[in-house]
Amino acid sequence: MTVQTSAGHPEQAHALTADETLEALGVSADGLTSAEAQQRLDRYGPNRLEAVAPESAIKRFLSHFDDVLIYILLAAAALKVAMGEWIDFWVILSVAVINAVIGFVQEGRAEQALAGIRTMLSADAQVHRDGAWSSIPAEQLVPGDIVRVAAGAKVPADLRLIEASNLRVEEAALTGEAVPSDKRVEPVALRAGIGDRSSMLFSSSLVSAGQGVGVVTATGAQAEIGRITTLLSEIDAFDTPLTRQIAGFGKHLSLVIAVMALAMVAIGKLLHGMPAGELISATIGFAVAAIPEGLPALVTITLALGVQQMAKRNAIVRRLPAVETLGSVTRICSDKTGTLTTNEMTVRTVVTPLGDYSVEGLGYDPSGTIRQGDTEVTLAGHGDLLATVAVMSVVNDAVVSETDGRWGLVGEPTEGALRTLGLKAGFDPSGYPRTAVLPFDSDHKYMATANTTPEGHRVIMVKGAPDRLLDRATQQLAPGGTAPLDRDWWNAQVDALSTQGLRVLAAASRPADADTVTHDDLTDLVLLGITGIVDPPRPEAITAIATCHAAGIKVTMITGDHAGTATAISREMGIVDESTESAVTGAELEAASDTELRSIVDRTDTFARTSPEHKLRLVRALQANGEIVAMTGDGVNDAPALKRADVGVAMGIKGTDATKEAADIVLADDNFATIEYAVEEGRRINDNLNKSVLFLLPTNGAQSLVVLVAVLFGTTMPLEPVQILWVNMITAVTLSLALAYEPAEADIMRRPPRAPGTPLVSARFLPRLGLASLLIAAATLATFLIGLRLGLDVAAAQTWAVNTLALGQAAYLFNSRFLRESSLRREALVGNPLIWPVIGVLVLLQIAFAYLPVLNTWFGSAPVGVLGWAVPLGFAVAIFLVMEGVKVLVRRSELRG
């Protein structure tokens, strides 16, 4: 349920007063009775996210047969049954089934994103019913219930606050903000985004401080987190560039096969009067020859090897095609917090009236120095720095500690940054025992403590928002003591830090007369200094972004944080330059039509205050512009966009379960630099996959030509369909596999991404494929005819032909390692450690093909003598030399051009 006003506008609870919200929900501040709650539970349903029935394993397995080329194979198998050729039937069917099994096993991607989100919901809730507070299961909450929350509690449903005391809530998973949000009862603007709705608490967020009471406005699927699950369930699986290429290639090839098969039938019947059985067998042979049965296995194995390589560099691949898709990415959309930045607030600057200090180091690790200019400084001799650091460390409840070699925080991120500043400076807060505390609250925006100094003096220390401390201060530090407060100077310093995207806090103190502290005691303060705090960029991410730009890949920041912070971080990281205007906000995206949005994403690289719907729209707009999009994120709010993107990348350490399950790739180190490496690896795999395909296809071309020529001239078939299948499969899983290990080319990250829509086989390679097919086909026919001329029976001559096909492909493998450069050099023989082992395996398989009786029975082969190997080997060497000669001619032609 969502709140409805008299005007009928939904989801306006944040803009209504507390009383108006209660009235709209038909409830008082005393809450519901048990009877009323039961009625609403019957009407609106339980406060839980319903599971979506997963697709059955059988259906997922059968989907792998939904391919035009597989249809042709299955039709060929059916014809073999009709002809009573059961061995051929089982061999052809086995190829189709093996491909389906490989795809099914590797796919294994259960739709668990919704389950990941469901685990985030609160188990219990404190509710006011029948005039008393009680604890009930959170799924029994209904709109209109009055619920209370306190520090450490998980918000059980969407609530409109009616009471709040120093309430702060961690909403990073929903909004992307690293700092807890202040919450208050007062309504906010109607068009306020999720991160700005301070009068609302959202289901699954965590209360970090204070207490609050609110009325439930939405439960289950109608809550904000429920809307995210709805977005996830409505997003269809998106074909990757590779699957689109293979599908397009399959359709074109099937059309060619159909036309050529009909022509063969006509020629065989009309010109040579071939018997129907023989003609059908020849046609099946042609179809089987033309289909690259090994292509699915080749693609799967190549991608799986890439998965292993990427895992070594902290990129865990959950979906195989994503490996290749990374190589085609034209745009990386990244969340800010935790991906581009460390998600660990860090003090970067300390400013006092006596000097400016820069603070080195990142996150909560206390490694780092404090410098004034180029000089490293300590607290000794810098009383202004000591006074500021002391207040920031003492008026602080955070605990920063090291566990298993990693520094972590217990407490609020901002206080953790200030505590770490004290550790870097070598300050020990234990020398300032606390006697009283005035907790931070969102109304006053400061925290104060009464302490005793190491010298035994009583003192009040205050940290908080600069404007609030300026209102209560009359003095500031000066050489040798204090001086009257210069408010204009302080405002200028605060503005200067704020424009850099820093969060500014001020430190002040005054002598105390007692061991207590009240708001009335906070007068005549001495303003000591201010600190600039930021969630800092990862240094390696800055380098990675520069590498992406050099590779023609745009990087876009999409965050729920404020526009000023997003713009400053974006500039610092090199995503945009200093002349770029401020980030586009979620409110501006709301007002833009889909057409306008396509123009916005084309010229803008920083987006702030975004909601899950905004991120999803941005990804769709980029895809509508023809971009291949990788989307990164760690919060629940990122999950829908990750699922829609061509490649979804989740953070492994700080990412939610829902985000990881929606993603294609999970980064084990939460580092943007790992994405850049993954893109580089994707491009290497892409290159090697293209080399493998260009190597594999001449086999099919040659086999098709052999069958076609045999029909045209009415001669005995040099190859049987099952023999063709044998060659296709063994070359795919042996020779083609070697190309998957080819190292990356030197310029791999200095060239633009492959253009979206590029076909699997580029037109510029067609002449090369045609020539290689023609040479291998001619060699195969020649050896078959030579064998017959020497008096061999058909089975032995066909074994000669199969040997020629296999060894010819082995020779062509060396040609394929370098598409333009010469292979007549040492690197072609030793540059890839897998080349010779796979050739050895190929030879062993061919020996088994020729001499094992069981394979002789299955495939119609026969033992052969020395000539059965020598003649094919001679033709293989000739094929290699001719293709190298063609390379020379092509290079000379390019030079003349």
Secondary structure, 3 states (H helix, E strand, C coil): CCCECCCCCECCHHHCCHHHHHHHHCCCCCCECHHHHHHHHHHHCCCCCCCCCCCCHHHHHHHHHCCHHHHHHHHHHHHHHHCCCHHHHHHHHHHHHHHHHHHHHHHCCCCCHHHHHHCCCCCEEEEEECCEEEEEEHHHCCCCCEEEEECCCECCCEEEEEEEEEEEEECHHHHCCCCCEECCCCCCCCCCCHHHCCCEECCCCEEEEEEEEEEEEECHHHCHHHHHHHHHHHCCCCCCHHHHHHHHHHHHHHHHHHHHHHHHHHHHHHCCCCCHHHHHHHHHHHHHHHCCCHHHHHHHHHHHHHHHHHHCCCEEECCCHHHHHHCCCCEEEECHHHHHECCCCEEEEEEECCEEEEECCCCCCCCCCEEECCEEECCCCCHHHHHHHHHHHHCCCCEEEEECCEEEEECCHHHHHHHHHHHHHCCCHHHCCEEEEECCCCCCCEEEEEEECCCCCEEEEEEECHHHHHHHEEEEEECCEEEECCHHHHHHHHHHHHCCCCEEEEEEEEECCCCCCCHHHCCCEEEEEEEEEECCECHHHHHHHHHHHHCCCEEEEECCCCHHHHHHHHHHCCCCCCCCCCCEEHHHHHHCCHHHHHHHHHHCCEEECCCHHHHHHHHHHHHHCCCCEEEEECCHHHHHHHHHCCEEEEECCCCCHHHHHHCCEEECCCCHHHHHHHHHHHHHHHHHHHHHHHHHHHHHHHHHHHHHHHHHHCCCCCCCHHHHHHHHHHHHHCHHHHHCCCCCCCCCCCCCCCCCCCCCCCHHHHHHHHHHHHHHHHHHHHHHHHHHHCCCCHHHHHHHHHHHHHHHHHHHHHHHCCCCCCCCCHHHHHCCCCHHHHHHHHHHHHHHHHHCHHHHHHHCCCCCCCHHHHHHHHHHHHHHHHHHHHHHHHHHHHHHC
